[in-house]
Amino acid sequence: MSVGRNDPCPCGSGKKYKRCHGAESLTLRPEVARANALKAVDQELSSRLLRFARTPRTRQALEVLLKNIERDESRLPADQRIDLSWLRPELGIE
């Protein structure tokens, strides 16, 4: 009897076979493996940058920078503006 990828793993872990012992039988194509590695690096870098940006000194500098950008961008056409609205809540800047 064969086990389907989405069936419970026979080892009894409660996980799907594909997420447990079935994962061992999968070999990733080189481009998929590289994409996964790059994604992991990107996530780690993003996390480190946000931790750095949340330090008090950096946060103050970013606050000034955001004010200047917002002031200067108001003169640009809408399609040339950079959307940094996500950054304020991430850093706790009002």
Rosetta blueprint (number, residue, H / E / L):
1 M L
2 S L
3 V L
4 G L
5 R L
6 N L
7 D L
8 P E
9 C L
10 P L
11 C L
12 G L
13 S L
14 G L
15 K L
16 K E
17 Y H
18 K H
19 R H
20 C L
21 H H
22 G H
23 A H
24 E H
25 S H
26 L L
27 T L
28 L L
29 R L
30 P H
31 E H
32 V H
33 A H
34 R H
35 A H
36 N H
37 A H
38 L H
39 K H
40 A H
41 V H
42 D H
43 Q H
44 E H
45 L H
46 S H
47 S H
48 R H
49 L H
50 L H
51 R H
52 F H
53 A H
54 R L
55 T L
56 P H
57 R H
58 T H
59 R H
60 Q H
61 A H
62 L H
63 E H
64 V H
65 L H
66 L H
67 K H
68 N H
69 I H
70 E H
71 R H
72 D H
73 E H
74 S L
75 R L
76 L L
77 P L
78 A H
79 D H
80 Q H
81 R L
82 I L
83 D L
84 L L
85 S L
86 W L
87 L H
88 R H
89 P H
90 E H
91 L H
92 G L
93 I L
94 E L
